[in-house]
Amino acid sequence: MRPANDILTSELVVELPRPKTFDVRKIRKDFPILNQKVDGKPLVYLDNAATSQKPQAVLDAMMRYYLEENSNIHRGVHYLSEKATQSYEAARDKIQKYINAAHRQEIIFVRGTTEGVNLVVSSYGRNNIKQGDEIIISAMEHHSNIVPWQILCEEKGAKLRIIPMDDAGELLLEEYEKLFNSRTKFVSVNHVSNALGTINPVKLIIQIAHHHGIPVLIDGAQAIPHMRIDVRDLDCDFYVFSGHKVFGPTGVGVLYAKKSLLEGMPPYHGGGDMIKYVTFEKTIYNDLPNKFEAGTPNIAGGVGLGATIDYLNQLDMSVVNGHEQELLEYATDALTSIKGLRIIGTAKEKASVISFVLEGIHPHDIGTILDDDGIAIRTGHHCAQPVMQRFGIPATARASFALYNTKEEVDALVKGIYRVIEVLT
Ligand SMILES: Cc1ncc(COP(=O)(O)O)c(C=O)c1O
């Protein structure tokens, strides 16, 4: 018999995590679109917060679906329909596991983050918000987490209350706490700001809301490509994200919601698949999750999102995050040294998103000149006009980095910005 400490040691050795290195060259091979030239210059894709590129494995899965399985789901008894249903529902299971939801019925396929928010507003909001009620959102929301709530407020005579932020782009949590009163009925905030890059302390934001008995929706559109999301650890009531921001297809996304809440919510859309039984007098709605999935869904998109989760599962998100944080630091240092350049959004906790303005130069001109060098960034208000108003600017230029970006691409960006300055001043 081996001594106890010998067993312990050998077990420890087996269980110790092996250090993981991140091979960005290898990762880039997974994304064929990156390997192209724009006007003879290598494409430098830094518009990942708008949409991310797709790995070959996701494209293959979608092609395979159309080539070998295409059929309508749920209603068919034939071979293809069963295959398509299996693939689509397997994707739901993969998403459930990936975000650690307790039940597969808590995963509702939607078109994307925007539709996820609208579903919650239309179904939960219409049912629970009354005249005089208050909904808390933050000063750094994307329009898709402002306008749907505003429409509801107009309809019901309710009011939006806004968590303010400081000049670094960090939410003022003491002010947030002060917003709660007996009229508060909902909190809806983003996990990561698309315009500033700020990573919000959503776990704390949720805890504070729950302390007041108020449910919380987290807009995870910009968080999901950068970090592992655990909805049970966060204890959020709703979490929404888009497939296309996390290396998956466009036109498909996820609304996670606690089963107990979904059960009490009326359907969002009416139509096929969301029913059990229809007469002209009354309709019996289907069980979860189908109750919220009316009509033929984006089947290929769902299958593609499943393949995206497979792709993500073979990565270590903490290692990916380390690489992105290195890029963020490297780019922040380099951009800060450019005279006349001001970074908008300097929170301590940031995802790899850098918004900036150049003195005397319109962001659109920055984008256009960089495009001549094959560099893709985004310019404008980033669907976050209140953020622009808060910082007193009409627009920013935004470079956003994903796991496949490199320091050489940051160098190209910096060189390009110097060229912009040279051309325009
Ligand atoms: C923070 C945030 N929320 C919501 C959205 C809307 O996402 P979609 O257009 O995929 O619905 C975006 C898109 O940029 C975003 O960045």
The ligand as a MOL file (V3000), in Angstrom:
LIG
                    3D

  0  0  0     0  0            999 V3000
M  V30 BEGIN CTAB
M  V30 COUNTS 16 16 0 0 0
M  V30 BEGIN ATOM
M  V30 1 C -24.2300 45.7950 -26.2090 0
M  V30 2 C -25.0820 45.4410 -27.3820 0
M  V30 3 N -26.3660 45.1330 -27.1990 0
M  V30 4 C -27.1640 44.7940 -28.2070 0
M  V30 5 C -26.7100 44.7470 -29.5020 0
M  V30 6 C -27.6470 44.3890 -30.5950 0
M  V30 7 O -27.2710 43.1510 -31.1460 0
M  V30 8 P -28.0130 42.5890 -32.4270 0
M  V30 9 O -27.9690 43.6800 -33.4560 0
M  V30 10 O -27.2000 41.3890 -32.8060 0
M  V30 11 O -29.3910 42.2420 -32.0330 0
M  V30 12 C -25.3860 45.0820 -29.7570 0
M  V30 13 C -24.8820 45.1180 -31.1390 0
M  V30 14 O -23.9500 45.8130 -31.4530 0
M  V30 15 C -24.5540 45.4320 -28.6810 0
M  V30 16 O -23.2780 45.7430 -28.8750 0
M  V30 END ATOM
M  V30 BEGIN BOND
M  V30 1 1 1 2
M  V30 2 1 2 3
M  V30 3 2 2 15
M  V30 4 2 3 4
M  V30 5 1 4 5
M  V30 6 1 5 6
M  V30 7 2 5 12
M  V30 8 1 6 7
M  V30 9 1 7 8
M  V30 10 2 8 9
M  V30 11 1 8 10
M  V30 12 1 8 11
M  V30 13 1 12 13
M  V30 14 1 12 15
M  V30 15 2 13 14
M  V30 16 1 15 16
M  V30 END BOND
M  V30 END CTAB
M  END
